[in-house]
Amino acid sequence: MKEYKEPRKPILYYYALSLLFIILLNTLVFPMFLKQTVQQVDYGTFMKMTEEKNVGLVNVASGEILFTDKDKTKTYKTGVLDDPGLTERLFEAGAEFSTEIVNPVANFLTSTLSWILPFLILFAIGRYASQKMMNKAGGGNSMTFGMGKSNAKVYVPSEEGIRFEDVAGEDEAKENLQEIVEYLHNPHKYSEIGASMPKGVLLVGPPGTGKTLLAKAVAGEANVPFFSISGSEFVEMFVGVGASKVRDLFKQAKEKAPCIVFIDEIDAIGKRRDTQFGGNDEREQTLNQLLTEMDGFEGNTGVIILAATNRPEALDPALLRPGRFDRRVPVELPDLKGREEILATHAKKIKLAEGVDLGAIARMAAGASGAELANIVNEAALHAVRHGKSKVEQGDFEESVEVVIAGYQKKNAILSDHEKKVVSYHEVGHALVAALQSHSAPVQKITIIPRTSGALGYTMQVEEQDKYLLSKEEIENKIATYTAGRAAEELIFGSITTGASNDIEQATKLARAMITRYGMDDDFGMVALETTTNQYLGGDSSLVCSSDTQKAIDERVVKIISEQHQKARAILSDNLGKLKEISEYLYEKETITGEEFMRILEERLEPIAK
C-alpha cells in the first residue's frame, strides 16, 4: 500500500508568512513612504517663509534644516548656509525650536501601519486558518485550532501492496479474513442471500505476531484504501477533541468507501468504563463517540473496521457486542511449520549459503513471534557480515538464535579457573539429567561462554516437534533438570553458588503451576487456585484462595522441588564418572554440540524411566 497524505498547512505556517510580510513593510515600504512625506526646498523658500512668519517647528542640524509650516501639517528640508542672523529672525517669526520634527500625518501612518495593521493581519490570518481547519474537522470549538482533525495515515492501492502471500505462518487468521476481502470485491453476492458482513473485526494476539501486517494484507487483497491510526492518537488533553477526531475519521472513511479503517492498540480508548474518573472524561467521550459511529453504519457503506489489541479482556463489553466488533480473529504465535515459513519469507531478502536448514532453526526458536523470527534472520545476516562472509550460513543462524535467547557473547568476561569449572559442572549436570530421563527434549548445545543477559553458560534443549500438552511426568522431569545444576555443584564441590538463581525461579513457577493451575497435585485435586490476566502480555497470575490454603500451597511447592532435586542428585551420583569426563571436556572446549555430548554417552546407559 502506498501512503497518501492530503497537504495540510499548520497554523504556524500562516503566522510565519504574516510575520515575514510585516518585516518587509517595516524595512522597505515604510521608510520609502516616510521619506516621500518630507519636501525638499531651496534656502530662498525657507527665508521667504520665515519673513512671512509661516514657520512652525525648526530643527537646525549640522548638514540640513528641517522645518514645518505654521499649521505643522507639512514638513520641509533645506541645506545649511552661513547665515549669522538666522536664529534671531526665526525667533522674531515665532518659530519653535525642536530637536525632532514629527510629521503628524507620518506619525499617524507609522503607528497605524506598524502596530494596528500587523495586529489586524495576524488576527485575520489566525481566524481564517483556525476556521478552515475546524471546518475540515467537522465542527467543534474554534479555539482548538484544528486539533479535532483525524491524523490517520491513508494508504491507497498500489502495485507493491501487501498481499496474503506476504504474511506467513497465520493460515487460520488469513482464512477468517478472506471473507472480508470477498465481501469488498463482491458485496452483492452476500446481499442477495440476505447476509450482512460484520461491521468490525478484532485481531487479538501477542505482540509481534503480525496483526497490523494482516490488516494491511486485507486492504491489499481487496485493493481498497486503508486508514491506519493508533488508539492513543485519539486521546487528547482537551475534552471533546478525541471525539471530534473519531467523527472526522469516519467521515473520511465514508467518503472513500469501500475502504478499511484499522485502529491499532484499540485498548487505549476502548478500556472498560468505570466510575473512577467520573463519566465526563476525555477517554470515555472518545469511546462513546466510537460506539455511536459504529452504530451509525448502514449495511451498504462498504466500510470495514479492523482493530488490534493484545489486551482483549480489558475492552468494554459495549464495544464487543454483536453489531460492533462481531468477529474475533486470534493471531497466535506460529507453530513449527509457521515459523519455518516465516523464516523462509524473510530469508528471501538475504543471500543464503547451500545447505542451510531453516527447519532446524525453526525448532530452536520455539515460541518466537513473527517479529522475533525476522530479527533472527537479520541478526544472522549481521553476524555473517561481521565475520567477512559473503553468504549466511547455518552457524550464523544458530548464533543469532542464541543472541535472541541469551544475548551476545561477552568477550571481556574472563572467569577464573575455579569459576569456569563450576559453570562447566553446572551445565553438564543439566544436560546429563535431561538426557538420562525419558520425556525430555534432546540436548542441542552446551556452552560456558558468558552472555550479555547475565548467563555464565547455558544448556539448550530443542524439541523435535511443538508440544501443546505436557504430562505430569514431563513437568517433573523439567523441574529435575532445572535443579540438576545445583545438584552437580553439591556433589563435586560440596558447596553451592548463586549460579542456580534462574533455575530456581523456573522450577518454582512450574511446581506452583502444577498445583494452582493444572490440578496435578493429589492434595488439592482439580481446583483452580490461581487466575491469569493479560494472557498475551506475560500472563500475570494471582492466587484466589485463603491464607491457609496459600500456606499449604507453599509447603507443597517446596516438597515437589525437593523431591525432584533428590532425583537429580541420584541420577548424577550413579553417573559421576560421565559427569566428570564430559565436564572436563567442556572445560577445555568451552562449547560442545549435542552430537558431541551424546557420542560420549552412547557407550552405555539405558534411559531412566523417571
ROGUTOR-159785 format. One line per 2 residues: number of its first residue (from 1); their letters; for each residue z, y, x of C-alpha. Coordinates in nm, 2 decimals. Example, Ala and Ser with C-alpha at 12.3 -4.5 7.8 and 13.67 -1.06 7.14 Angstrom:
<recs>
1> as> 0.78:-0.45:1.23  0.71:-0.11:1.37
</recs>
This chain:
<recs>
1> mk> 0.00:0.00:0.00  -0.07:0.35:0.12
3> ey> 0.19:0.61:0.06  0.08:0.92:-0.13
5> ke> 0.28:1.24:-0.14  0.20:1.54:-0.35
7> pr> 0.21:1.86:-0.14  0.53:2.03:-0.21
9> kp> 0.64:2.36:-0.06  1.01:2.42:-0.03
11> il> 1.16:2.75:-0.14  1.23:2.84:0.23
13> yy> 0.86:2.85:0.27  0.82:3.13:0.02
15> ya> 1.11:3.32:0.17  0.96:3.29:0.52
17> ls> 0.64:3.44:0.40  0.81:3.73:0.24
19> ll> 1.02:3.80:0.55  0.70:3.80:0.76
21> fi> 0.54:4.04:0.52  0.84:4.28:0.54
23> il> 0.84:4.27:0.92  0.47:4.37:0.92
25> ln> 0.53:4.65:0.68  0.81:4.80:0.89
27> tl> 0.63:4.76:1.23  0.27:4.86:1.13
29> vf> 0.24:5.02:0.79  0.55:5.24:0.76
31> pm> 0.51:5.41:1.10  0.15:5.50:1.02
33> fl> 0.24:5.63:0.68  0.52:5.84:0.81
35> kq> 0.30:5.97:1.09  0.05:6.09:0.84
37> tv> 0.31:6.29:0.64  0.36:6.54:0.94
39> qq> 0.08:6.80:0.96  -0.04:6.93:1.30
41> vd> -0.09:7.31:1.31  -0.16:7.57:1.58
43> yg> 0.11:7.81:1.72  -0.05:8.11:1.53
45> tf> 0.01:7.94:1.20  0.37:7.89:1.30
47> mk> 0.40:8.26:1.39  0.24:8.37:1.07
49> mt> 0.47:8.15:0.85  0.77:8.30:1.05
51> ee> 0.66:8.65:0.98  0.61:8.57:0.61
53> kn> 0.96:8.41:0.61  0.82:8.08:0.49
55> vg> 1.01:7.87:0.74  1.29:7.64:0.63
57> lv> 1.42:7.39:0.89  1.32:7.42:1.26
59> nv> 1.37:7.18:1.54  1.26:7.31:1.89
61> as> 1.23:7.02:2.13  1.10:7.02:2.49
63> ge> 0.75:6.93:2.40  0.69:7.02:2.04
65> il> 0.83:7.22:1.74  0.89:7.05:1.41
67> ft> 0.94:7.28:1.11  0.92:7.28:0.73
69> dk> 0.82:7.54:0.47  1.08:7.74:0.28
71> dk> 1.09:7.48:0.00  1.13:7.19:0.26
73> tk> 0.85:7.00:0.09  0.61:6.99:0.38
75> ty> 0.66:6.91:0.75  0.46:7.07:1.03
77> kt> 0.43:7.02:1.40  0.30:7.25:1.68
79> gv> 0.32:7.29:2.05  0.58:7.49:2.25
81> ld> 0.47:7.82:2.42  0.66:8.06:2.65
83> dp> 0.80:8.29:2.37  1.13:8.45:2.47
85> gl> 1.19:8.62:2.13  1.12:8.32:1.92
87> te> 1.49:8.24:1.84  1.56:8.60:1.72
89> rl> 1.25:8.60:1.49  1.34:8.27:1.34
91> fe> 1.69:8.38:1.27  1.56:8.70:1.11
93> ag> 1.32:8.50:0.90  1.61:8.30:0.76
95> ae> 1.52:7.97:0.92  1.78:7.69:0.96
97> fs> 1.81:7.53:1.30  1.84:7.15:1.28
99> te> 1.84:6.86:1.53  1.65:6.64:1.29
101> iv> 1.37:6.72:1.05  1.38:6.49:0.75
103> np> 1.09:6.49:0.51  1.23:6.43:0.16
105> va> 0.92:6.25:0.04  0.91:6.04:0.35
107> nf> 1.28:5.97:0.32  1.23:5.86:-0.03
109> lt> 0.94:5.64:0.05  1.11:5.49:0.35
111> st> 1.42:5.39:0.16  1.21:5.26:-0.13
113> ls> 0.97:5.06:0.09  1.23:4.94:0.35
115> wi> 1.51:4.83:0.12  1.43:4.83:-0.25
117> lp> 1.08:4.68:-0.22  1.17:4.39:0.01
119> fl> 1.46:4.31:-0.23  1.23:4.30:-0.52
121> il> 0.98:4.09:-0.33  1.25:3.84:-0.23
123> fa> 1.38:3.82:-0.58  1.04:3.78:-0.74
125> ig> 0.93:3.51:-0.50  1.26:3.32:-0.53
127> ry> 1.24:3.34:-0.91  0.88:3.22:-0.91
129> as> 0.94:2.93:-0.67  1.25:2.81:-0.84
131> qk> 1.10:2.83:-1.18  0.79:2.64:-1.06
133> mm> 1.00:2.36:-0.91  1.21:2.33:-1.22
135> nk> 0.91:2.31:-1.44  0.79:2.02:-1.23
137> ag> 1.13:1.86:-1.25  1.12:1.86:-1.63
139> gg> 1.37:2.13:-1.71  1.73:2.19:-1.61
141> ns> 1.92:2.48:-1.47  1.70:2.71:-1.27
143> mt> 1.98:2.76:-1.02  1.93:2.41:-0.88
145> fg> 1.61:2.53:-0.71  1.42:2.21:-0.78
147> mg> 1.69:1.96:-0.69  1.62:1.77:-1.01
149> ks> 1.28:1.66:-0.89  1.24:1.29:-0.81
151> na> 1.17:1.23:-0.44  1.04:0.88:-0.49
153> kv> 0.77:0.76:-0.24  0.45:0.69:-0.42
155> yv> 0.22:0.41:-0.28  -0.13:0.39:-0.42
157> ps> -0.35:0.08:-0.39  -0.53:0.04:-0.06
159> ee> -0.73:-0.22:0.13  -0.43:-0.30:0.36
161> gi> -0.19:-0.35:0.07  0.08:-0.62:0.10
163> rf> 0.00:-0.95:-0.09  0.20:-1.25:-0.18
165> ed> 0.04:-1.44:0.11  0.21:-1.19:0.34
167> va> 0.55:-1.29:0.21  0.65:-1.64:0.34
169> ge> 0.94:-1.86:0.25  1.01:-1.73:-0.10
171> de> 0.78:-1.96:-0.31  1.01:-1.97:-0.62
173> ak> 1.05:-1.59:-0.63  0.68:-1.54:-0.59
175> en> 0.62:-1.78:-0.88  0.85:-1.59:-1.10
177> lq> 0.69:-1.26:-1.01  0.33:-1.39:-1.05
179> ei> 0.37:-1.35:-1.43  0.43:-0.98:-1.39
181> ve> 0.10:-0.95:-1.19  -0.09:-1.13:-1.46
183> yl> 0.05:-0.91:-1.73  -0.05:-0.59:-1.54
185> hn> -0.40:-0.74:-1.49  -0.45:-0.86:-1.85
187> ph> -0.19:-0.73:-2.10  -0.40:-0.83:-2.40
189> ky> -0.35:-1.19:-2.31  0.02:-1.15:-2.39
191> se> -0.01:-0.91:-2.68  -0.25:-1.13:-2.87
193> ig> 0.01:-1.41:-2.89  0.29:-1.17:-2.96
195> as> 0.47:-1.20:-2.62  0.62:-0.89:-2.45
197> mp> 0.67:-0.86:-2.08  1.03:-0.80:-1.96
199> kg> 1.09:-0.43:-1.90  1.30:-0.48:-1.59
201> vl> 1.32:-0.75:-1.32  1.62:-0.76:-1.10
203> lv> 1.59:-0.91:-0.75  1.92:-1.04:-0.61
205> gp> 1.99:-1.19:-0.28  2.15:-1.14:0.07
207> pg> 2.04:-0.86:0.29  1.72:-0.92:0.49
209> tg> 1.56:-1.18:0.25  1.26:-0.96:0.16
211> kt> 1.34:-0.81:-0.18  1.16:-0.48:-0.10
213> ll> 0.87:-0.67:0.05  0.84:-0.88:-0.26
215> ak> 0.83:-0.57:-0.48  0.55:-0.42:-0.27
217> av> 0.37:-0.75:-0.29  0.38:-0.74:-0.67
219> ag> 0.22:-0.40:-0.67  -0.03:-0.50:-0.41
221> ea> -0.14:-0.81:-0.61  -0.16:-0.61:-0.93
223> nv> -0.34:-0.33:-0.75  -0.14:-0.05:-0.92
225> pf> 0.06:0.25:-0.80  0.41:0.17:-0.67
227> fs> 0.70:0.41:-0.69  0.98:0.33:-0.44
229> is> 1.32:0.50:-0.44  1.68:0.41:-0.33
231> gs> 1.96:0.42:-0.58  2.16:0.65:-0.35
233> ef> 1.89:0.92:-0.37  1.98:0.98:-0.74
235> ve> 2.34:1.07:-0.66  2.38:1.45:-0.60
237> mf> 2.68:1.68:-0.57  2.59:1.88:-0.88
239> vg> 2.64:1.71:-1.22  2.32:1.66:-1.41
241> vg> 2.08:1.66:-1.11  2.07:1.28:-1.08
243> as> 1.99:1.25:-1.45  1.71:1.51:-1.40
245> kv> 1.57:1.30:-1.12  1.56:0.99:-1.34
247> rd> 1.38:1.18:-1.61  1.12:1.31:-1.36
249> lf> 1.07:0.96:-1.20  0.99:0.80:-1.54
251> kq> 0.78:1.09:-1.64  0.56:1.05:-1.33
253> ak> 0.55:0.67:-1.38  0.42:0.71:-1.74
255> ek> 0.15:0.95:-1.62  0.03:0.69:-1.36
257> ap> 0.07:0.38:-1.58  0.01:0.09:-1.53
259> ci> 0.24:0.11:-1.24  0.56:-0.04:-1.08
261> vf> 0.88:0.15:-1.03  1.11:-0.01:-0.76
263> id> 1.47:0.10:-0.73  1.63:-0.03:-0.42
265> ei> 2.01:-0.08:-0.40  2.05:-0.01:-0.77
267> da> 2.42:-0.08:-0.75  2.46:0.28:-0.61
269> ig> 2.40:0.42:-0.96  2.44:0.11:-1.17
271> kr> 2.81:0.02:-1.10  3.03:-0.09:-1.38
273> rd> 3.16:0.21:-1.57  3.54:0.27:-1.59
275> tq> 3.78:0.55:-1.67  3.89:0.61:-1.31
277> fg> 3.70:0.94:-1.28  3.66:1.01:-1.65
279> gn> 3.33:0.99:-1.84  3.16:1.30:-1.72
281> de> 3.10:1.24:-1.35  2.76:1.26:-1.19
283> re> 2.71:0.89:-1.13  2.79:0.80:-1.49
285> qt> 2.55:1.06:-1.63  2.28:0.93:-1.40
287> ln> 2.34:0.57:-1.52  2.34:0.68:-1.88
289> ql> 2.00:0.86:-1.83  1.86:0.54:-1.67
291> lt> 1.97:0.33:-1.96  1.82:0.58:-2.20
293> em> 1.49:0.59:-2.02  1.46:0.21:-2.02
295> dg> 1.53:0.20:-2.39  1.26:0.46:-2.45
297> fe> 0.99:0.25:-2.30  0.73:0.13:-2.56
299> gn> 0.58:-0.21:-2.52  0.24:-0.09:-2.41
301> tg> 0.33:0.18:-2.15  0.24:-0.06:-1.86
303> vi> 0.54:0.04:-1.65  0.74:-0.24:-1.49
305> il> 1.08:-0.17:-1.34  1.18:-0.37:-1.04
307> aa> 1.53:-0.33:-0.89  1.70:-0.49:-0.59
309> tn> 2.07:-0.54:-0.51  2.30:-0.77:-0.32
311> rp> 2.59:-0.70:-0.55  2.49:-0.82:-0.89
313> ea> 2.85:-0.88:-1.00  2.92:-0.50:-0.97
315> ld> 2.64:-0.39:-1.21  2.72:-0.25:-1.55
317> pa> 2.67:-0.50:-1.84  2.47:-0.25:-2.03
319> ll> 2.21:-0.25:-1.75  2.18:-0.63:-1.76
321> rp> 2.15:-0.68:-2.13  1.82:-0.81:-2.28
323> gr> 1.58:-0.52:-2.33  1.66:-0.36:-2.00
325> fd> 1.67:-0.59:-1.70  1.57:-0.91:-1.88
327> rr> 1.49:-1.12:-1.59  1.69:-1.20:-1.27
329> vp> 1.49:-1.34:-0.97  1.71:-1.49:-0.69
331> ve> 1.57:-1.42:-0.34  1.78:-1.66:-0.14
333> lp> 1.79:-1.74:0.23  1.49:-1.95:0.33
335> dl> 1.51:-2.33:0.37  1.38:-2.52:0.68
337> kg> 1.02:-2.51:0.55  1.05:-2.14:0.46
339> re> 1.19:-2.05:0.80  0.91:-2.22:0.97
341> ei> 0.65:-2.04:0.75  0.82:-1.70:0.82
343> la> 0.82:-1.77:1.20  0.45:-1.86:1.18
345> th> 0.37:-1.54:0.99  0.54:-1.32:1.24
347> ak> 0.41:-1.53:1.54  0.06:-1.43:1.44
349> ki> 0.13:-1.09:1.59  0.22:-1.22:1.94
351> kl> 0.05:-1.44:2.20  0.18:-1.80:2.18
353> ae> 0.16:-2.05:2.46  0.04:-2.40:2.40
355> gv> 0.29:-2.65:2.26  0.53:-2.41:2.10
357> dl> 0.73:-2.59:1.83  0.82:-2.35:1.56
359> ga> 0.98:-2.63:1.36  1.24:-2.68:1.63
361> ia> 1.32:-2.30:1.63  1.35:-2.31:1.26
363> rm> 1.61:-2.59:1.28  1.80:-2.39:1.54
365> aa> 1.80:-2.08:1.32  1.96:-2.24:1.02
367> ga> 2.10:-1.98:0.78  1.89:-1.70:0.92
369> sg> 1.73:-1.45:0.68  1.37:-1.33:0.70
371> ae> 1.46:-1.02:0.88  1.66:-1.22:1.14
373> la> 1.37:-1.45:1.19  1.14:-1.16:1.25
375> ni> 1.39:-1.03:1.51  1.40:-1.37:1.68
377> vn> 1.02:-1.36:1.72  1.04:-1.01:1.86
379> ea> 1.32:-1.10:2.10  1.12:-1.39:2.22
381> al> 0.82:-1.16:2.30  1.05:-0.91:2.48
383> ha> 1.21:-1.20:2.68  0.86:-1.31:2.79
385> vr> 0.77:-0.96:2.90  1.09:-0.92:3.10
387> hg> 1.01:-1.24:3.29  0.65:-1.14:3.36
389> ks> 0.48:-1.39:3.13  0.15:-1.33:2.95
391> kv> 0.24:-1.56:2.66  0.55:-1.65:2.47
393> eq> 0.68:-2.00:2.55  0.92:-2.24:2.38
395> gd> 1.20:-2.13:2.62  1.16:-1.77:2.52
397> fe> 1.22:-1.86:2.15  1.52:-2.08:2.23
399> es> 1.67:-1.79:2.43  1.60:-1.55:2.15
401> ve> 1.79:-1.77:1.90  2.09:-1.77:2.14
403> vv> 2.06:-1.39:2.17  2.08:-1.35:1.79
405> ia> 2.37:-1.60:1.77  2.58:-1.52:2.07
407> gy> 2.43:-1.21:2.23  2.27:-1.15:2.57
409> qk> 2.39:-1.32:2.89  2.65:-1.12:3.08
411> kn> 2.50:-1.10:3.43  2.80:-0.93:3.58
413> ai> 3.07:-1.15:3.43  3.20:-1.37:3.72
415> ls> 3.45:-1.64:3.62  3.70:-1.78:3.88
417> dh> 3.66:-2.14:3.97  3.96:-2.24:3.76
419> ek> 3.83:-2.05:3.45  3.49:-2.20:3.49
421> kv> 3.64:-2.55:3.50  3.85:-2.47:3.19
423> vs> 3.55:-2.35:3.00  3.34:-2.65:3.11
425> yh> 3.60:-2.90:2.99  3.65:-2.70:2.67
427> ev> 3.28:-2.71:2.58  3.23:-3.07:2.68
429> gh> 3.53:-3.15:2.46  3.34:-3.01:2.16
431> al> 3.03:-3.19:2.25  3.19:-3.53:2.31
433> va> 3.39:-3.53:1.98  3.08:-3.42:1.79
435> al> 2.86:-3.69:1.95  3.12:-3.97:1.91
437> qs> 3.17:-3.91:1.53  2.93:-4.01:1.26
439> hs> 2.81:-3.75:1.01  2.79:-3.49:1.29
441> ap> 2.49:-3.27:1.39  2.33:-3.37:1.72
443> vq> 2.42:-3.16:2.03  2.13:-2.93:2.13
445> ki> 2.27:-2.74:2.42  2.59:-2.68:2.62
447> ti> 2.64:-2.37:2.83  2.92:-2.19:3.01
449> ip> 2.73:-1.87:3.08  2.93:-1.58:2.92
451> rt> 2.76:-1.38:2.64  2.80:-1.03:2.52
453> sg> 2.95:-1.15:2.19  3.27:-1.24:2.40
455> al> 3.20:-1.61:2.42  3.25:-1.76:2.76
457> gy> 3.05:-2.06:2.66  2.93:-2.25:2.35
459> tm> 2.80:-2.58:2.23  2.50:-2.57:2.00
461> qv> 2.46:-2.83:1.73  2.13:-2.85:1.53
463> ee> 2.08:-3.05:1.21  1.76:-3.23:1.17
465> qd> 1.73:-3.11:0.81  1.90:-2.85:0.60
467> ky> 2.22:-2.98:0.43  2.31:-2.84:0.09
469> ll> 2.61:-3.08:0.03  2.90:-3.16:0.26
471> sk> 3.12:-3.46:0.21  3.49:-3.46:0.28
473> ee> 3.44:-3.67:0.59  3.18:-3.43:0.72
475> ie> 3.41:-3.13:0.68  3.69:-3.32:0.85
477> nk> 3.46:-3.41:1.14  3.37:-3.04:1.18
479> ia> 3.74:-2.95:1.19  3.80:-3.22:1.45
481> ty> 3.50:-3.08:1.66  3.65:-2.73:1.64
483> ta> 3.98:-2.85:1.77  3.83:-3.07:2.05
485> gr> 3.80:-2.78:2.29  4.18:-2.71:2.28
487> aa> 4.24:-3.09:2.30  4.04:-3.12:2.62
489> ee> 4.24:-2.84:2.78  4.56:-3.01:2.69
491> li> 4.45:-3.35:2.83  4.31:-3.22:3.16
493> fg> 4.52:-2.92:3.25  4.84:-2.98:3.05
495> si> 4.82:-2.62:2.92  4.63:-2.41:2.67
497> tt> 4.43:-2.09:2.68  4.30:-1.82:2.45
499> ga> 3.95:-1.96:2.45  4.01:-2.15:2.13
501> sn> 4.07:-1.84:1.91  3.73:-1.86:1.73
503> di> 3.76:-2.24:1.69  4.10:-2.20:1.53
505> eq> 3.96:-1.94:1.29  3.67:-2.15:1.18
507> at> 3.88:-2.47:1.14  4.13:-2.28:0.93
509> kl> 3.86:-2.15:0.70  3.72:-2.49:0.64
511> ar> 4.06:-2.65:0.58  4.16:-2.38:0.34
513> am> 3.83:-2.41:0.15  3.88:-2.79:0.12
515> it> 4.19:-2.72:-0.08  4.12:-2.40:-0.27
517> ry> 3.75:-2.42:-0.35  3.62:-2.77:-0.31
519> gm> 3.91:-2.97:-0.47  3.92:-3.22:-0.18
521> dd> 4.30:-3.25:-0.15  4.49:-3.52:-0.33
523> df> 4.80:-3.30:-0.38  4.61:-3.02:-0.57
525> gm> 4.31:-3.20:-0.71  4.03:-3.03:-0.89
527> va> 4.19:-2.69:-0.94  4.03:-2.36:-0.84
529> le> 4.29:-2.17:-0.64  4.06:-1.91:-0.50
531> tt> 3.79:-1.67:-0.63  3.50:-1.53:-0.43
533> tn> 3.34:-1.19:-0.47  3.03:-1.04:-0.30
535> qy> 2.87:-1.38:-0.25  2.57:-1.21:-0.08
537> lg> 2.78:-0.99:0.15  3.00:-1.24:0.32
539> gd> 3.20:-1.37:0.02  3.54:-1.20:0.02
541> ss> 3.80:-1.45:-0.11  4.13:-1.41:-0.27
543> lv> 4.39:-1.66:-0.39  4.47:-1.68:-0.76
545> cs> 4.79:-1.87:-0.77  5.16:-1.83:-0.75
547> sd> 5.35:-1.76:-0.42  5.50:-2.11:-0.43
549> tq> 5.15:-2.26:-0.45  5.03:-2.04:-0.17
551> ka> 5.31:-2.17:0.05  5.22:-2.53:-0.04
553> id> 4.85:-2.45:0.05  4.95:-2.31:0.39
555> er> 5.16:-2.62:0.46  4.87:-2.85:0.36
557> vv> 4.62:-2.65:0.58  4.85:-2.69:0.88
559> ki> 4.87:-3.07:0.81  4.49:-3.11:0.78
561> is> 4.42:-2.93:1.11  4.70:-3.11:1.29
563> eq> 4.56:-3.45:1.18  4.21:-3.36:1.30
565> hq> 4.34:-3.23:1.62  4.52:-3.56:1.69
567> ka> 4.20:-3.74:1.61  4.01:-3.53:1.86
569> ra> 4.27:-3.59:2.13  4.24:-3.97:2.06
571> il> 3.86:-3.97:2.10  3.88:-3.77:2.42
573> sd> 4.16:-3.99:2.56  3.95:-4.30:2.50
575> nl> 3.66:-4.14:2.68  3.84:-3.95:2.95
577> gk> 3.60:-4.07:3.23  3.30:-3.94:3.05
579> lk> 3.48:-3.61:2.97  3.54:-3.56:3.35
581> ei> 3.19:-3.67:3.45  3.00:-3.45:3.21
583> se> 3.23:-3.15:3.27  3.17:-3.17:3.65
585> yl> 2.80:-3.19:3.58  2.81:-2.89:3.35
587> ye> 3.03:-2.70:3.61  2.75:-2.74:3.86
589> ke> 2.45:-2.68:3.63  2.62:-2.42:3.40
591> ti> 2.37:-2.51:3.12  2.26:-2.86:3.01
593> tg> 2.04:-2.97:2.72  2.12:-3.22:2.45
595> ee> 1.89:-3.47:2.62  2.08:-3.45:2.95
597> fm> 2.41:-3.48:2.77  2.31:-3.79:2.57
599> ri> 2.15:-3.95:2.88  2.49:-3.97:3.04
601> le> 2.64:-4.10:2.72  2.38:-4.36:2.62
603> er> 2.50:-4.62:2.86  2.78:-4.72:2.62
605> le> 2.99:-4.63:2.33  2.93:-4.72:1.97
607> pi> 2.97:-4.41:1.73  3.32:-4.39:1.58
609> ak> 3.33:-4.41:1.21  3.59:-4.14:1.15
</recs>
